[in-house]
Amino acid sequence: MNSDTLAATQSQKDVIQSLSKPLLHNRTFLWIYAGSTLSIIGEGFHSIVIGYWVLSTTGSAKAMMTIMLIQMITSFVLGSIAGTFADRYNRRMIMLSMDILRALLIAGVAVVVTYGGVEVWWLLVGLLAMIGAASQFHNPAFASSLVYIVGKDHIQRATGLMQITDTLARLVGLSLGGAAAAIFGGPASVIGVSVAFGISACCVLLSGSFPSPERLEEEKKGFWTDFKHGLSYIQKHSIARSVSILLPSIMVFFVASMMVFQVLAVTIWRATPWQFGMLEAIIPIGYASGAGLVSLMGRKLASRGMWVSLAMLLAGPNLMLLATIHHVYFAIPFVFLIGFILAIGTVIVTVMLRTEVDGEYQGRVFGTIGSLSSLATPFGIILSGVFSDLYGADLVLLINGAALTLVAALCVYFLKALRKYD
């Protein structure tokens, strides 16, 4: 690495470190924060409205599975590619253009669901695939920009705050989507999603420019060279490699257990609709509480690797205990812990990535982790769903908890850089 490259790298670190403006006085952060919140609300709203329209129009569970499969394939294929794109070009412009593109594509969906029927099914699938692709390009651009907007001093607080808001915004989006679909029907409701993404684009536009990693001309390479270089960087960087192994491994069992937990609530606990809704709400409340704790602690939180290790090691036993409970109200504290534990682990490792990974590689790191997680999660859900029908949800949740405990223990033992991170 020559002296010019070292100077450029140090300059980038100085820019990140020098951002000391409090979050509530950081105009750029507030606009990006508002835009991100609207995007999350729009995504939740969109998923409910489209799901309602597809099922009411086709009456086919296979149709919904097709949409989910297309989204999974899109996420897996484009994650690392989109991350490389975010590292090569202006991240703010990527966020802005993807919000505008999603708004236009969803307007196209509104036209399809208004004037089409089963015969235009594949046109709808194509539009939804393009919307998913736009989201894949937007997400790593946003994830890799935050540290340049708030600085290292505020990144943990900002990440925790964003996670809290994202959780609540997703709930709001799902709730509003269900209400809108019931009151106005699918077509009118889809227009609301398009408007949400349009306003999100306006927020990004109003945020103004924000710092981004600069690359020297002699460092610039071809796209696929950058793509392979990014994968090589992840392999060599201890934190990036550790998180890329940890998160997909944990999410296989964690997300699958959420689906089994729903089956358990109905078949074993005999939860009423009100109780089922209450249990579903407790998980995001637990997540928001965990994210809030991490955000409140800020830089005062020491031995963060040990906190992540402890959270991951406690997750499996918590699920195993939940599998042995036979009354809905006794399950509440364990359900709360599901969200709380997940928040502690994911918020801290996200902060690790944003502070330790070089700025010019963050898009590729976040994109690759997104790709791996998008592949691992459906795999776990499908297996858990099949075995729950064969052997019962309580037994499958117990096995999931035991497997998660084993995987977490292996990750904690072998991923030394993660465990010892301060």
VEXROTI-319378 format. One record per residue (C-alpha): residue number from 1; residue in one letter; y, z, x. Coordinates in steps of 0.001 Angstrom, whole numbers, plus 500000, padded with zeros to 6 digits. Each point is the difference from the previous one (the first is absolute). Layout:
{NUM; 'A'; {Y; Z; X}}
...
***
This chain:
{1; 'M'; {500000; 500000; 500000}}
{2; 'N'; {503294; 498876; 501630}}
{3; 'S'; {503279; 501909; 500104}}
{4; 'D'; {501539; 498009; 497115}}
{5; 'T'; {497026; 500796; 497777}}
{6; 'L'; {500183; 503682; 500905}}
{7; 'A'; {503712; 500019; 499242}}
{8; 'A'; {499434; 498350; 496618}}
{9; 'T'; {497241; 502480; 499107}}
{10; 'Q'; {502173; 502943; 501031}}
{11; 'S'; {502892; 498585; 497987}}
{12; 'Q'; {497818; 499855; 496895}}
{13; 'K'; {498906; 503601; 500507}}
{14; 'D'; {503624; 501058; 500483}}
{15; 'V'; {500994; 498327; 496726}}
{16; 'I'; {497245; 501822; 498102}}
{17; 'Q'; {500775; 503325; 501646}}
{18; 'S'; {503765; 499713; 499469}}
{19; 'L'; {499797; 499718; 496213}}
{20; 'S'; {500891; 503557; 499038}}
{21; 'K'; {501778; 499442; 496684}}
{22; 'P'; {498567; 502246; 497220}}
{23; 'L'; {497865; 498122; 497492}}
{24; 'L'; {502346; 500621; 497071}}
{25; 'H'; {502888; 498533; 502025}}
{26; 'N'; {498021; 497026; 501278}}
{27; 'R'; {501182; 497113; 497798}}
{28; 'T'; {497362; 497584; 501237}}
{29; 'F'; {497168; 502461; 499355}}
{30; 'L'; {501244; 500817; 496488}}
{31; 'W'; {500103; 496332; 498986}}
{32; 'I'; {496583; 499275; 501531}}
{33; 'Y'; {498667; 503189; 498383}}
{34; 'A'; {501266; 498865; 496588}}
{35; 'G'; {498590; 496503; 500465}}
{36; 'S'; {496600; 501317; 501082}}
{37; 'T'; {499855; 502314; 496989}}
{38; 'L'; {500735; 497118; 497634}}
{39; 'S'; {497347; 497862; 501720}}
{40; 'I'; {497366; 502723; 499523}}
{41; 'I'; {500975; 500448; 496343}}
{42; 'G'; {499773; 496232; 499568}}
{43; 'E'; {496531; 499838; 501592}}
{44; 'G'; {498651; 502770; 497751}}
{45; 'F'; {501623; 498456; 496934}}
{46; 'H'; {498630; 496599; 500968}}
{47; 'S'; {496397; 501168; 500454}}
{48; 'I'; {499863; 501649; 496574}}
{49; 'V'; {501656; 497146; 498106}}
{50; 'I'; {497874; 497295; 501641}}
{51; 'G'; {496814; 502032; 499532}}
{52; 'Y'; {500819; 500486; 496310}}
{53; 'W'; {500746; 496302; 499487}}
{54; 'V'; {496885; 498803; 501832}}
{55; 'L'; {497651; 502323; 498123}}
{56; 'S'; {501604; 499369; 496607}}
{57; 'T'; {500017; 496219; 500538}}
{58; 'T'; {496623; 499438; 501666}}
{59; 'G'; {498126; 503166; 498985}}
{60; 'S'; {498195; 499686; 503324}}
{61; 'A'; {499468; 502701; 502606}}
{62; 'K'; {498993; 497185; 502381}}
{63; 'A'; {503511; 498596; 499692}}
{64; 'M'; {501468; 503293; 501184}}
{65; 'M'; {497450; 500164; 502814}}
{66; 'T'; {501051; 496489; 501056}}
{67; 'I'; {503628; 501105; 500279}}
{68; 'M'; {499041; 503104; 501977}}
{69; 'L'; {497797; 497928; 502313}}
{70; 'I'; {502765; 497456; 500615}}
{71; 'Q'; {502433; 502801; 500831}}
{72; 'M'; {497502; 501624; 502377}}
{73; 'I'; {499318; 496726; 501829}}
{74; 'T'; {503727; 499259; 500231}}
{75; 'S'; {500696; 503439; 501470}}
{76; 'F'; {497184; 499742; 502534}}
{77; 'V'; {500789; 496477; 501175}}
{78; 'L'; {503784; 500283; 500143}}
{79; 'G'; {500535; 503572; 501210}}
{80; 'S'; {500001; 499361; 503754}}
{81; 'I'; {501583; 496549; 499615}}
{82; 'A'; {502854; 501436; 497932}}
{83; 'G'; {500416; 502796; 502531}}
{84; 'T'; {500326; 497454; 502815}}
{85; 'F'; {502579; 498136; 497923}}
{86; 'A'; {501978; 503227; 499534}}
{87; 'D'; {500016; 500588; 503760}}
{88; 'R'; {501276; 496492; 500774}}
{89; 'Y'; {502768; 499594; 497442}}
{90; 'N'; {502821; 501951; 498357}}
{91; 'R'; {498316; 502752; 497996}}
{92; 'R'; {502910; 500505; 497610}}
{93; 'M'; {500004; 496296; 499113}}
{94; 'I'; {496235; 500112; 499433}}
{95; 'M'; {500418; 502931; 497598}}
{96; 'L'; {502848; 498255; 498185}}
{97; 'S'; {498240; 496639; 499688}}
{98; 'M'; {496712; 501557; 498860}}
{99; 'D'; {501760; 502004; 497262}}
{100; 'I'; {501724; 496817; 498781}}
{101; 'L'; {496735; 498058; 500172}}
{102; 'R'; {498132; 502683; 498048}}
{103; 'A'; {502719; 500032; 497345}}
{104; 'L'; {499701; 496197; 499582}}
{105; 'L'; {496190; 500017; 500010}}
{106; 'I'; {499852; 502767; 497396}}
{107; 'A'; {502433; 498000; 497848}}
{108; 'G'; {497407; 497210; 500275}}
{109; 'V'; {497321; 502467; 498879}}
{110; 'A'; {502169; 500820; 496974}}
{111; 'V'; {500056; 496317; 499070}}
{112; 'V'; {496219; 499747; 500350}}
{113; 'V'; {499239; 503050; 497870}}
{114; 'T'; {502561; 498871; 497379}}
{115; 'Y'; {498869; 496421; 499504}}
{116; 'G'; {496512; 499940; 501453}}
{117; 'G'; {496627; 501425; 499120}}
{118; 'V'; {496520; 500044; 501452}}
{119; 'E'; {500384; 496336; 501005}}
{120; 'V'; {502722; 500874; 502554}}
{121; 'W'; {497991; 502847; 501483}}
{122; 'W'; {499734; 498469; 503484}}
{123; 'L'; {503736; 499320; 500099}}
{124; 'L'; {500569; 503697; 499403}}
{125; 'V'; {497517; 500881; 502758}}
{126; 'G'; {501878; 497715; 502403}}
{127; 'L'; {503358; 501593; 499183}}
{128; 'L'; {498594; 503506; 500399}}
{129; 'A'; {498464; 499040; 503369}}
{130; 'M'; {503424; 498787; 501183}}
{131; 'I'; {501634; 503221; 498776}}
{132; 'G'; {497404; 501983; 501932}}
{133; 'A'; {500665; 497882; 503087}}
{134; 'A'; {503751; 500633; 499706}}
{135; 'S'; {499324; 503744; 499818}}
{136; 'Q'; {497863; 499773; 503137}}
{137; 'F'; {502929; 498482; 501901}}
{138; 'H'; {502480; 502502; 498555}}
{139; 'N'; {498052; 503176; 500755}}
{140; 'P'; {499663; 499856; 503825}}
{141; 'A'; {503603; 498787; 500288}}
{142; 'F'; {501139; 503094; 498118}}
{143; 'A'; {497588; 502430; 501690}}
{144; 'S'; {501042; 498894; 503486}}
{145; 'S'; {503736; 500132; 499212}}
{146; 'L'; {500380; 503603; 498863}}
{147; 'V'; {500176; 501591; 503463}}
{148; 'Y'; {502821; 497592; 500893}}
{149; 'I'; {501892; 500995; 496850}}
{150; 'V'; {499769; 503804; 500237}}
{151; 'G'; {499163; 500711; 503664}}
{152; 'K'; {497255; 502181; 501464}}
{153; 'D'; {501786; 503240; 499118}}
{154; 'H'; {499703; 499253; 496279}}
{155; 'I'; {496874; 497843; 499806}}
{156; 'Q'; {497636; 502794; 498906}}
{157; 'R'; {502365; 501150; 497248}}
{158; 'A'; {500659; 496432; 498889}}
{159; 'T'; {496277; 499146; 499943}}
{160; 'G'; {499174; 503101; 497959}}
{161; 'L'; {502829; 499263; 497564}}
{162; 'M'; {498885; 496391; 499617}}
{163; 'Q'; {496419; 501086; 499318}}
{164; 'I'; {501123; 502453; 497310}}
{165; 'T'; {502162; 497396; 498316}}
{166; 'D'; {497333; 497291; 500286}}
{167; 'T'; {497470; 502233; 498262}}
{168; 'L'; {502385; 500866; 497171}}
{169; 'A'; {501271; 496414; 499736}}
{170; 'R'; {496452; 498689; 499677}}
{171; 'L'; {499365; 502442; 497145}}
{172; 'V'; {503250; 498958; 498333}}
{173; 'G'; {499080; 496339; 500382}}
{174; 'L'; {496542; 500515; 498505}}
{175; 'S'; {501426; 502034; 497101}}
{176; 'L'; {502812; 497548; 499263}}
{177; 'G'; {497612; 497069; 500296}}
{178; 'G'; {497611; 501482; 497448}}
{179; 'A'; {502812; 500838; 497592}}
{180; 'A'; {501648; 496577; 500388}}
{181; 'A'; {496719; 498136; 499493}}
{182; 'A'; {499341; 501996; 496817}}
{183; 'I'; {503522; 499586; 498594}}
{184; 'F'; {501133; 496566; 501160}}
{185; 'G'; {496770; 498287; 501003}}
{186; 'G'; {499111; 498356; 503294}}
{187; 'P'; {502567; 497185; 500329}}
{188; 'A'; {503150; 502059; 499390}}
{189; 'S'; {498690; 502780; 502250}}
{190; 'V'; {499375; 497646; 502934}}
{191; 'I'; {503683; 499013; 499953}}
{192; 'G'; {500826; 503655; 500680}}
{193; 'V'; {497915; 499858; 503186}}
{194; 'S'; {501862; 496888; 501171}}
{195; 'V'; {503329; 501754; 499425}}
{196; 'A'; {498799; 503051; 502000}}
{197; 'F'; {499179; 497842; 503033}}
{198; 'G'; {503307; 498166; 499620}}
{199; 'I'; {501929; 503285; 500111}}
{200; 'S'; {497887; 501098; 502977}}
{201; 'A'; {501118; 496833; 501822}}
{202; 'C'; {503623; 500886; 499214}}
{203; 'C'; {499454; 503459; 501524}}
{204; 'V'; {498673; 498459; 503216}}
{205; 'L'; {502981; 497629; 500062}}
{206; 'L'; {502458; 502892; 499535}}
{207; 'S'; {498330; 502065; 502734}}
{208; 'G'; {501663; 497916; 502674}}
{209; 'S'; {498395; 499157; 503320}}
{210; 'F'; {497938; 502557; 501870}}
{211; 'P'; {498688; 500087; 503572}}
{212; 'S'; {496755; 498266; 500837}}
{213; 'P'; {498061; 499500; 503231}}
{214; 'E'; {501332; 497205; 502147}}
{215; 'R'; {497752; 497859; 502148}}
{216; 'L'; {501043; 498207; 503145}}
{217; 'E'; {499659; 496206; 499978}}
{218; 'E'; {497368; 500082; 502747}}
{219; 'E'; {497917; 502440; 497935}}
{220; 'K'; {499866; 497753; 496927}}
{221; 'K'; {496640; 498330; 499544}}
{222; 'G'; {498272; 497935; 497349}}
{223; 'F'; {499089; 501585; 496666}}
{224; 'W'; {496247; 500207; 500610}}
{225; 'T'; {500577; 501288; 503517}}
{226; 'D'; {502134; 502766; 498498}}
{227; 'F'; {497299; 500612; 497385}}
{228; 'K'; {497282; 500481; 502638}}
{229; 'H'; {502368; 501996; 502188}}
{230; 'G'; {500606; 502357; 497055}}
{231; 'L'; {496279; 500613; 499521}}
{232; 'S'; {499663; 500616; 503737}}
{233; 'Y'; {502899; 502458; 499837}}
{234; 'I'; {498294; 501968; 497201}}
{235; 'Q'; {496788; 500141; 502013}}
{236; 'K'; {501787; 501355; 503080}}
{237; 'H'; {502532; 502331; 498328}}
{238; 'S'; {498251; 503337; 499402}}
{239; 'I'; {501982; 501047; 496887}}
{240; 'A'; {499957; 496556; 498353}}
{241; 'R'; {496260; 499658; 500704}}
{242; 'S'; {499228; 503506; 498729}}
{243; 'V'; {501905; 499586; 496719}}
{244; 'S'; {498478; 496536; 499480}}
{245; 'I'; {496563; 501632; 500174}}
{246; 'L'; {500851; 503192; 498108}}
{247; 'L'; {501797; 498723; 496901}}
{248; 'P'; {497532; 497275; 498868}}
{249; 'S'; {497034; 502299; 500755}}
{250; 'I'; {501449; 502836; 497950}}
{251; 'M'; {501262; 497787; 497158}}
{252; 'V'; {496516; 498588; 499340}}
{253; 'F'; {498866; 503424; 498774}}
{254; 'F'; {503301; 501421; 498789}}
{255; 'V'; {500946; 497182; 497606}}
{256; 'A'; {496395; 499540; 498860}}
{257; 'S'; {499891; 503709; 499175}}
{258; 'M'; {503068; 499590; 497776}}
{259; 'M'; {498092; 497533; 497853}}
{260; 'V'; {496933; 502256; 499880}}
{261; 'F'; {502242; 502940; 499139}}
{262; 'Q'; {501190; 498128; 496879}}
{263; 'V'; {496408; 499397; 498909}}
{264; 'L'; {499170; 503655; 500696}}
{265; 'A'; {502914; 501183; 497866}}
{266; 'V'; {498736; 498081; 496977}}
{267; 'T'; {496216; 500281; 500346}}
{268; 'I'; {499556; 503515; 501446}}
{269; 'W'; {503162; 501935; 499172}}
{270; 'R'; {500385; 498323; 496596}}
{271; 'A'; {503757; 499830; 500476}}
{272; 'T'; {502092; 499124; 496976}}
{273; 'P'; {502515; 497128; 500341}}
{274; 'W'; {502756; 502598; 500542}}
{275; 'Q'; {497985; 501823; 502668}}
{276; 'F'; {499078; 496709; 501680}}
{277; 'G'; {503680; 499018; 500182}}
{278; 'M'; {500875; 503433; 501372}}
{279; 'L'; {497397; 499689; 502772}}
{280; 'E'; {501276; 496533; 500893}}
{281; 'A'; {503545; 501353; 500263}}
{282; 'I'; {498996; 502935; 502219}}
{283; 'I'; {498886; 497726; 502863}}
{284; 'P'; {503451; 498397; 500496}}
{285; 'I'; {501601; 503428; 499556}}
{286; 'G'; {497816; 501263; 502843}}
{287; 'Y'; {500869; 496942; 502078}}
{288; 'A'; {503720; 500454; 499389}}
{289; 'S'; {499685; 503689; 500945}}
{290; 'G'; {498256; 499188; 503291}}
{291; 'A'; {502490; 497266; 500856}}
{292; 'G'; {502849; 502343; 499072}}
{293; 'L'; {498685; 502686; 502354}}
{294; 'V'; {499784; 497550; 502904}}
{295; 'S'; {503474; 498688; 499213}}
{296; 'L'; {501468; 503507; 499751}}
{297; 'M'; {498491; 501066; 503325}}
{298; 'G'; {501399; 496945; 501771}}
{299; 'R'; {499909; 500277; 503780}}
{300; 'K'; {499175; 503707; 499718}}
{301; 'L'; {496412; 499062; 499229}}
{302; 'A'; {498118; 500448; 503276}}
{303; 'S'; {496418; 499020; 500947}}
{304; 'R'; {500025; 497190; 497444}}
{305; 'G'; {496700; 498621; 501218}}
{306; 'M'; {498324; 503294; 499164}}
{307; 'W'; {501550; 499931; 496520}}
{308; 'V'; {498541; 496538; 499423}}
{309; 'S'; {496619; 501112; 501336}}
{310; 'L'; {499976; 503089; 497788}}
{311; 'A'; {500942; 497994; 496910}}
{312; 'M'; {497260; 497447; 500600}}
{313; 'L'; {497365; 502689; 500684}}
{314; 'L'; {500898; 501871; 496791}}
{315; 'A'; {499924; 496905; 497791}}
{316; 'G'; {496208; 499596; 499877}}
{317; 'P'; {499129; 503638; 499195}}
{318; 'N'; {502654; 499967; 497276}}
{319; 'L'; {498310; 497003; 498351}}
{320; 'M'; {496582; 501663; 500342}}
{321; 'L'; {501272; 503137; 498252}}
{322; 'L'; {501559; 497844; 497285}}
{323; 'A'; {496601; 498399; 499359}}
{324; 'T'; {498471; 503405; 499189}}
{325; 'I'; {502592; 500950; 497355}}
{326; 'H'; {499127; 499618; 496337}}
{327; 'H'; {503247; 500962; 498282}}
{328; 'V'; {503158; 497938; 499973}}
{329; 'Y'; {502450; 502865; 500556}}
{330; 'F'; {498084; 501418; 502967}}
{331; 'A'; {500356; 496584; 501639}}
{332; 'I'; {503825; 500012; 499969}}
{333; 'P'; {500631; 501684; 503401}}
{334; 'F'; {497446; 497754; 501725}}
{335; 'V'; {501494; 496893; 498384}}
{336; 'F'; {503447; 501109; 501193}}
{337; 'L'; {498620; 500383; 503540}}
{338; 'I'; {498728; 496390; 499946}}
{339; 'G'; {503564; 498698; 499826}}
{340; 'F'; {501429; 502711; 502261}}
{341; 'I'; {497482; 499408; 502802}}
{342; 'L'; {500361; 496226; 499797}}
{343; 'A'; {503789; 500300; 500286}}
{344; 'I'; {499888; 502281; 503053}}
{345; 'G'; {497746; 497564; 501844}}
{346; 'T'; {501594; 496674; 499018}}
{347; 'V'; {503658; 501023; 500346}}
{348; 'I'; {499520; 501459; 503482}}
{349; 'V'; {497988; 497045; 501351}}
{350; 'T'; {502597; 497599; 498570}}
{351; 'V'; {502689; 501915; 501882}}
{352; 'M'; {497851; 499806; 503150}}
{353; 'L'; {499855; 496225; 499724}}
{354; 'R'; {503722; 499640; 499366}}
{355; 'T'; {500954; 502153; 502975}}
{356; 'E'; {497340; 499111; 502582}}
{357; 'V'; {499345; 496289; 499457}}
{358; 'D'; {502462; 497645; 501712}}
{359; 'G'; {502412; 498530; 497475}}
{360; 'E'; {499042; 496394; 500704}}
{361; 'Y'; {496344; 500722; 499104}}
{362; 'Q'; {500438; 502187; 496903}}
{363; 'G'; {499686; 497143; 497526}}
{364; 'R'; {496654; 498951; 501463}}
{365; 'V'; {498732; 503582; 500121}}
{366; 'F'; {500898; 500766; 496375}}
{367; 'G'; {498742; 496602; 498848}}
{368; 'T'; {496637; 500417; 501741}}
{369; 'I'; {499481; 503502; 498609}}
{370; 'G'; {500838; 498650; 496541}}
{371; 'S'; {497414; 497239; 500424}}
{372; 'L'; {497258; 502391; 501063}}
{373; 'S'; {500807; 502461; 497205}}
{374; 'S'; {500045; 497236; 497374}}
{375; 'L'; {496474; 498996; 501045}}
{376; 'A'; {498596; 503528; 500281}}
{377; 'T'; {501299; 501392; 496709}}
{378; 'P'; {498340; 497564; 497515}}
{379; 'F'; {496743; 500270; 501963}}
{380; 'G'; {499923; 503761; 499429}}
{381; 'I'; {500999; 499692; 496341}}
{382; 'I'; {497280; 497457; 499215}}
{383; 'L'; {497260; 502050; 501669}}
{384; 'S'; {501110; 503227; 498315}}
{385; 'G'; {500218; 498281; 496620}}
{386; 'V'; {496490; 498595; 500251}}
{387; 'F'; {498404; 503262; 501167}}
{388; 'S'; {501918; 502098; 497448}}
{389; 'D'; {498322; 498069; 497198}}
{390; 'L'; {496579; 500437; 501636}}
{391; 'Y'; {500089; 503615; 501216}}
{392; 'G'; {502969; 501702; 498322}}
{393; 'A'; {503623; 500440; 501039}}
{394; 'D'; {499564; 503602; 501173}}
{395; 'L'; {497278; 499114; 502525}}
{396; 'V'; {501940; 496971; 501278}}
{397; 'L'; {503172; 502084; 500433}}
{398; 'L'; {497980; 502604; 501908}}
{399; 'I'; {498575; 497311; 502310}}
{400; 'N'; {503465; 498430; 500411}}
{401; 'G'; {501397; 503380; 501012}}
{402; 'A'; {497222; 500546; 502541}}
{403; 'A'; {500447; 496495; 501434}}
{404; 'L'; {503776; 500492; 500202}}
{405; 'T'; {499485; 503285; 501848}}
{406; 'L'; {497719; 498289; 502523}}
{407; 'V'; {502358; 497060; 500529}}
{408; 'A'; {503007; 502312; 500353}}
{409; 'A'; {498172; 502158; 502537}}
{410; 'L'; {499042; 496932; 502054}}
{411; 'C'; {503575; 498682; 499899}}
{412; 'V'; {501476; 503373; 500980}}
{413; 'Y'; {497532; 500382; 502871}}
{414; 'F'; {500217; 496497; 501467}}
{415; 'L'; {503660; 499162; 499272}}
{416; 'K'; {501392; 502412; 502568}}
{417; 'A'; {503485; 498424; 500084}}
{418; 'L'; {500355; 500620; 496269}}
{419; 'R'; {498640; 503552; 500110}}
{420; 'K'; {502256; 501093; 502847}}
{421; 'Y'; {503158; 498321; 498750}}
{422; 'D'; {502992; 502334; 499824}}
***
